C-alpha cells in the first residue's frame, strides 16, 4: 500500500527502458558509426529483444517491487544481474546472425553505459522522492486501528520507510498506557478522522472482532477514507507466504521455500559439485600438505577436526575442518562455543580461522552431498539443544543443506560472544538471516554470497563457526 506504488513502478520501468535504448545507440555509434548502424537493420531486432528481456527479467527478479526498501548496494547487484542477461542475449544474437562489426566493442560500451545510466537513475530518483516526501508532497495521513504487536510493527515499518508516502497520525485503541500515540478509543473514530484529517486507515486488531471491523469500515466509507486490513493470522506467517486456491478454498501457506522445487535443487547441486571439485583439485590439494606439515610441527594431535553436526532434514553427518584448537580442547562432549581471542586456539589455528582455510575440507562434505557451498552454517548438535530455547524456529534451518558460507556470515553474524545477553541477540539475528536466505534463495544470491565471502576473506574480515 505504498502511495502511488504503480506510478513509481511505471516511472522507474519507463526511465530504464529509455536509458537502455540510449545506451544501445551510444554504444552502437561508438563501436562503428550511425550510418553503419542504420545499414545493419538486424541490430534493431537485437534492440527490441533487449527491451523485452529487461522488462521480463526485472519483473522476475522483483527489481522494481521494493523501492527504497533495500540498501543501494543491493540495487547495484540487481542492476548487474540484469546487465549480465543483456550481455548474454547480445552475444547469442551476434553469434547467431554472424554479425562481424558490432561485436566486442559494442557489447563492452553497451553494458558499461547501461550500468552507469541505470545506477545514476536509481540515485537521482531516490533523492528526488525523498525530497518530495520531506516537503510533504503527496503524503497521506495514516491512522492505525489497534494497539497490539502487529499494529506497533506496522507503525515501525511506516516510520522507517518515509518513501512509502505515509505520515503516521496515531493509534486508536483501549490500551492507553502503551504510549503517547494513542488518540482515543474505538468509539472516537469519526471524530478523529475529521479532526486529524485522516486519509487512510489500517485495521490491525489483535483479535478478530467482526462487529468492530464492520463499524470501522462503515465509518471510514461514510467519510471517504480508504481502509486496509492486516489479518491477525499473519503473525503466524513469514514474509514469503503464498496464497493459492484449492477448489473454492483460498489457502495461505505460512512460508515458501524456492528449494522445495526439484529443478532448483538440481541447479544448486550441479553448481555445488562443479565448484567444490574445482576447489578440491586446485586449492585444497595445495593447502592440505602445507597445513599438515605446519600443524604437526607446531602442535600434537590430528590435523583434521571431525565433528558430528546436523544437516538437511535433521540428518547427522561428520563435518570436516582443519583443527584450530589445542588437541585436548577439540575433543570431548562438553559444548563451549569458540569466541574471539579464545585461549584454546593455537597460533596456527588463529591464522587458519582468520583466512577461513580451516573450512576448506568441508568442500569434501559438499562433494558427498552432505553440505552446500552456500547455506545456513551447520552447528554442533549441542548448539540446537542450547539455542533452540532462544529461537524456537531454529529447526527450520534444517529444511535445506547447511553451507560453508551463508547470508548471515557475509553480514558479520559469525561466532559467539562472551556476554550471554549479547550472544542471545547475535544468535537470534543470525537465525533470522538464515531463514531469510531459505525463503528468498536464488542462484544469483548464492553467487553474490560467494563473491562477498571471497572479498571479505581477502580483507581478513570473515569468520564462520
Steps between C-alpha positions, in 0.01 A plus 500: 500500500778740410359832379505506116682167497387417147590848378849470651538155346410622150719809539801288589432242228441760227810696606717189485369398159575848366849481648544150357426622149723805552785272611437279195529789253802656674680165504412427137623842382823474701563145379455586130296795373140611471495434124622144546242446776218614268635268232495201737124475555530171684656688794159651572365148546762463774390833648140381522609170656705685761200714594278195548774320693545794737127520568452128567820446698446811716151378589616143556764621749266758663742778414224761514295360788692621807569864422730664758454202734850358451849637516625654176772234474229236443351710222843512335522121523156466338600741224811292438290182479272655238798619298654151503180375335520786248858408414416130458210582266724733298772236466254230395332731246824625348634145474176370348467768228879498443532874561862599422506869596298556817685251717725541806523881506126539466426253783759662726372855439137392531539320833714781646267784398189306604643430845604863552174648372265273698712540815488878461123483446462298820698754702320803359151354532561398862620851584210665316241280671658566838493877444139493385393298806692732733315798351170326564417453133260208443512396868196330653414495868456149635303385804549149641209328671639273772788513749634144489834368375389497135391864524827609662711311244306659215547846653874429518504397131324822397736719701813323371386536138390860438518430126179300538328838513323477838515712812395310810225688686445263794319195635144444606459240773426423862855446629566865585808423709690359201637832375412860427395427141155372601245763402199340662269199515328335205180702550692820420578390146277744313610792716867407441454465124365853479725675754826340378398509131581130457544375144530124558434252782668165571318242713754300700282356773662239732183286487235458239208722594258491209255746654775756565651444156162555332447821694847633419462432128154659490627810681798529266282456192262765630793743524664392171805359678673202340538194727754215506490182710792307646358155590589393854618156381790663315697479824538129419639542149834609362565780254499238225148369550308370201129527420349235273164344422409135552156468342296786644712529813768771536807349667778702664832317529691647794840490328632403158847372415631510140719194561187289550487487121696215341646708216656755737645229723653346186650835393647557844640146523663516155665830586610371842662193347687688224612784728612267780684270260698798370581614855609151609720447192660843474492642855453232767757272336758780536415606855448154646869387512608848617248507786586139595870585522461823698240351738715196575804720568321753726263278701413140578177336398307431178505744209131463423227583749196280435177586680146368472263773387140527387428517128193521278185333631669461842740236367832486685828501310872521574623852421870545409723792595869560552558492876544851646468425873743325730461123466370447855246782451367372167363176636242423763125534515488829691381781276675832532471737202822650368517875562737774383849473658407157639806359687429153359592614147851407387722764333469318166129449565451876539638554150295215355181638653570859396554396138228230505755244380379273781167467314653365178451129593125565507505507121537123535171506693350692207625240248342228715168686488490568876551875466462781248744778418244756623245443774445534876811395690487145643522524876603237754212298642518673842453832318144413399423368845631814670390776265173336403375638831582851377359466149223240477502485119870406486423162339359675192866546404515126439259520207802555273856371493741689726766710330865592525401867491163669524290816497552551874878459475548763227308743724748451782281271712771248582618316807391569858573770758572463870211712629196272527234763418695635204555144382125433507442807281775388261361147475146625441607734223717233339213253485268768363750560218522124437122474468490803269753327274296178491183689405666730246752265338605559141800377306608863464486545876736204545748654256474831683572335837798309358644820352452691828660215695807503272533878531462490879751215526757697302440795733522275806149588620321169482459229758264204529418273793 
